[in-house]
Amino acid sequence: MSVMNVLSDLVENTVAFVVMIILGILAFFVTVFVVKSGASLAGYTSGAAPEADMVVLSSALIVAASIIAGAMK
């Protein structure tokens, strides 16, 4: 392998890593919105609404599971 091929692969992997991080963050924000909206549609009002830490935990689990499932071939 030449030096150019190695550098090309390094740049390609770096760009793919950054894109995956950005997509993961966007998916997390969308999932937080969906979980909060679903809780309000299910009738959980201000008194019985899920707390913020539980919304973040459930969103993180859903996003992590979807990223892992997408990585499997």
Backbone as CSV, one residue per row, in Angstrom:
resi,resn,N_x,N_y,N_z,CA_x,CA_y,CA_z,C_x,C_y,C_z
1,MET,0.835,-1.187,0.000,0.000,0.000,0.000,0.881,1.252,0.000
2,SER,0.472,2.188,-0.769,1.224,3.430,-0.804,0.750,4.369,0.300
3,VAL,1.489,5.387,0.505,1.166,6.371,1.536,-0.148,7.074,1.195
4,MET,-0.395,7.318,-0.059,-1.638,7.988,-0.468,-2.862,7.135,-0.150
5,ASN,-2.755,5.834,-0.341,-3.876,4.949,-0.013,-4.154,4.952,1.486
6,VAL,-3.103,4.946,2.280,-3.269,4.965,3.731,-3.909,6.277,4.180
7,LEU,-3.426,7.390,3.641,-4.002,8.689,3.993,-5.444,8.807,3.522
8,SER,-5.730,8.270,2.365,-7.100,8.288,1.852,-8.035,7.490,2.758
9,ASP,-7.575,6.322,3.190,-8.385,5.512,4.100,-8.583,6.209,5.438
10,LEU,-7.564,6.884,5.936,-7.657,7.602,7.201,-8.678,8.730,7.117
11,VAL,-8.640,9.494,6.045,-9.597,10.589,5.863,-11.008,10.033,5.718
12,GLU,-11.147,8.955,4.970,-12.470,8.346,4.776,-13.048,7.857,6.091
13,ASN,-12.236,7.208,6.908,-12.703,6.728,8.201,-13.041,7.868,9.148
14,THR,-12.266,8.929,9.102,-12.533,10.081,9.961,-13.850,10.756,9.580
15,VAL,-14.079,10.933,8.298,-15.329,11.539,7.843,-16.523,10.645,8.201
16,ALA,-16.381,9.350,8.025,-17.469,8.432,8.376,-17.754,8.477,9.878
17,PHE,-16.710,8.575,10.691,-16.876,8.659,12.137,-17.638,9.918,12.523
18,VAL,-17.257,11.060,11.947,-17.923,12.322,12.269,-19.379,12.292,11.822
19,VAL,-19.640,11.760,10.646,-21.018,11.676,10.147,-21.863,10.775,11.048
20,MET,-21.310,9.659,11.486,-22.066,8.755,12.371,-22.359,9.405,13.730
21,ILE,-21.423,10.174,14.252,-21.659,10.881,15.514,-22.768,11.916,15.336
22,ILE,-22.726,12.670,14.256,-23.765,13.680,14.015,-25.125,13.018,13.836
23,LEU,-25.183,11.928,13.086,-26.461,11.229,12.899,-26.960,10.629,14.201
24,GLY,-26.062,10.146,15.043,-26.459,9.616,16.342,-27.049,10.695,17.232
25,ILE,-26.453,11.880,17.215,-26.976,12.988,18.021,-28.334,13.428,17.503
26,LEU,-28.482,13.534,16.190,-29.784,13.914,15.622,-30.849,12.865,15.932
27,ALA,-30.482,11.598,15.836,-31.440,10.534,16.165,-31.831,10.596,17.631
28,PHE,-30.890,10.941,18.494,-31.203,11.067,19.917,-32.209,12.188,20.155
29,PHE,-32.011,13.346,19.520,-32.948,14.455,19.696,-34.343,14.092,19.185
30,VAL,-34.395,13.432,18.043,-35.696,13.025,17.503,-36.362,12.009,18.437
31,THR,-35.582,11.090,18.976,-36.145,10.080,19.871,-36.645,10.703,21.164
32,VAL,-35.928,11.689,21.699,-36.406,12.391,22.901,-37.753,13.053,22.610
33,PHE,-37.871,13.686,21.465,-39.133,14.312,21.084,-40.246,13.279,20.965
34,VAL,-39.950,12.142,20.346,-40.971,11.105,20.164,-41.397,10.520,21.504
35,VAL,-40.452,10.283,22.400,-40.802,9.715,23.706,-41.642,10.696,24.511
36,LYS,-41.265,11.972,24.503,-42.050,12.966,25.248,-43.436,13.151,24.624
37,SER,-43.507,13.176,23.295,-44.806,13.320,22.635,-45.680,12.095,22.875
38,GLY,-45.075,10.916,22.806,-45.832,9.695,23.071,-46.367,9.637,24.489
39,ALA,-45.582,10.115,25.439,-46.040,10.130,26.829,-47.208,11.094,27.004
40,SER,-47.146,12.230,26.331,-48.263,13.168,26.451,-49.502,12.653,25.730
41,LEU,-49.315,11.977,24.591,-50.465,11.398,23.885,-51.084,10.240,24.653
42,ALA,-50.278,9.553,25.443,-50.784,8.429,26.228,-51.516,8.887,27.481
43,GLY,-51.531,10.175,27.721,-52.296,10.698,28.837,-51.475,11.030,30.069
44,TYR,-50.177,10.948,29.956,-49.337,11.329,31.089,-49.205,12.841,31.089
45,THR,-49.933,13.477,31.994,-49.914,14.937,32.060,-48.837,15.388,33.030
46,SER,-48.881,16.633,33.424,-47.805,17.215,34.224,-47.565,16.464,35.531
47,GLY,-48.609,15.965,36.165,-48.423,15.267,37.437,-47.784,13.902,37.273
48,ALA,-48.125,13.193,36.205,-47.622,11.837,36.010,-46.679,11.735,34.819
49,ALA,-46.191,12.866,34.344,-45.300,12.851,33.184,-43.980,12.198,33.559
50,PRO,-43.375,11.485,32.623,-42.069,10.888,32.933,-41.028,11.977,33.187
51,GLU,-40.173,11.715,34.154,-39.152,12.706,34.481,-38.095,12.751,33.382
52,ALA,-37.340,13.820,33.365,-36.377,14.049,32.288,-35.315,12.966,32.234
53,ASP,-34.885,12.459,33.386,-33.837,11.441,33.361,-34.332,10.138,32.751
54,MET,-35.601,9.809,32.964,-36.150,8.592,32.367,-36.365,8.752,30.860
55,VAL,-36.713,9.955,30.430,-36.855,10.222,28.992,-35.501,10.088,28.303
56,VAL,-34.462,10.642,28.918,-33.123,10.566,28.338,-32.630,9.120,28.325
57,LEU,-32.878,8.388,29.417,-32.448,6.992,29.474,-33.129,6.146,28.402
58,SER,-34.438,6.288,28.267,-35.141,5.490,27.259,-34.730,5.884,25.849
59,SER,-34.513,7.160,25.615,-34.071,7.603,24.297,-32.676,7.082,23.982
60,ALA,-31.796,7.113,24.975,-30.439,6.620,24.756,-30.442,5.125,24.453
61,LEU,-31.271,4.369,25.137,-31.355,2.931,24.883,-31.899,2.636,23.491
62,ILE,-32.919,3.384,23.080,-33.502,3.171,21.756,-32.492,3.524,20.658
63,VAL,-31.793,4.643,20.811,-30.818,5.055,19.802,-29.642,4.087,19.759
64,ALA,-29.147,3.666,20.928,-28.028,2.716,20.951,-28.410,1.409,20.301
65,ALA,-29.618,0.920,20.585,-30.058,-0.339,19.977,-30.186,-0.211,18.467
66,SER,-30.682,0.938,17.999,-30.818,1.100,16.541,-29.468,1.260,15.859
67,ILE,-28.502,1.898,16.514,-27.174,2.034,15.925,-26.486,0.668,15.868
68,ILE,-26.613,-0.100,16.947,-26.001,-1.441,16.958,-26.659,-2.335,15.925
69,ALA,-27.980,-2.257,15.810,-28.684,-3.086,14.824,-28.304,-2.664,13.407
70,GLY,-28.083,-1.385,13.187,-27.686,-0.919,11.862,-26.258,-1.321,11.512
71,ALA,-25.427,-1.507,12.522,-24.040,-1.880,12.275,-23.885,-3.367,11.964
72,MET,-24.864,-4.176,12.370,-24.778,-5.613,12.144,-25.058,-5.926,10.677
73,LYS,-24.344,-6.905,10.170,-24.545,-7.285,8.761,-25.104,-8.676,8.675
